[in-house]
């Protein structure tokens, strides 16, 4: 039997690049019917830039729910308060196998994912003036979005910010990169 040479990082990267180029060249980007997360583009219209795999909640299990209340504190910063029913936040199980009724939440600001949530409160900070959409969705331990009848299980609230204000790090929250590996606080600490 002939021995194969082990794959190197350059082989994997080259194969990935070729797959991407061929896919884009043929117009293949997202398979038709793939689950997507609606977001708002720069014109305020819905787009589908987030792709999430989903798990349909069975009718035999209690429906997990989340309620959301976004409130402004005396310091003009905004906080999201979430209440979960039939759903247990399990930060120690993030990335583990799916277990019905447990996982974490994702929080979005104006259609952009800003973080995972493992508790009942999330500090949004100070926001730019104008209308903002805050949304929370439920996810499984292994990062699938929970849906019922094909719709994400979550809650949302529109807020109006009337005063110009920035968060504690002087950062406009609308410019946060949801795919970044560090939070704004960690980034400030790392930059010092």
Secondary structure by P-SEA (a helix, b strand, c coil): ccccccccaaaaaaaaaaaaaaaaaaccccccccbbbbbbcccccccccbbbbbbcccccccccbbbbbbbbccccbbbbbbbbccbbbbcccccccccccccbbbbbccccccccccccccccccccccbbbbbbbbbcccbbbbbccccccbbbbbbbbccccccccccccccccccccccaaaaaaaac
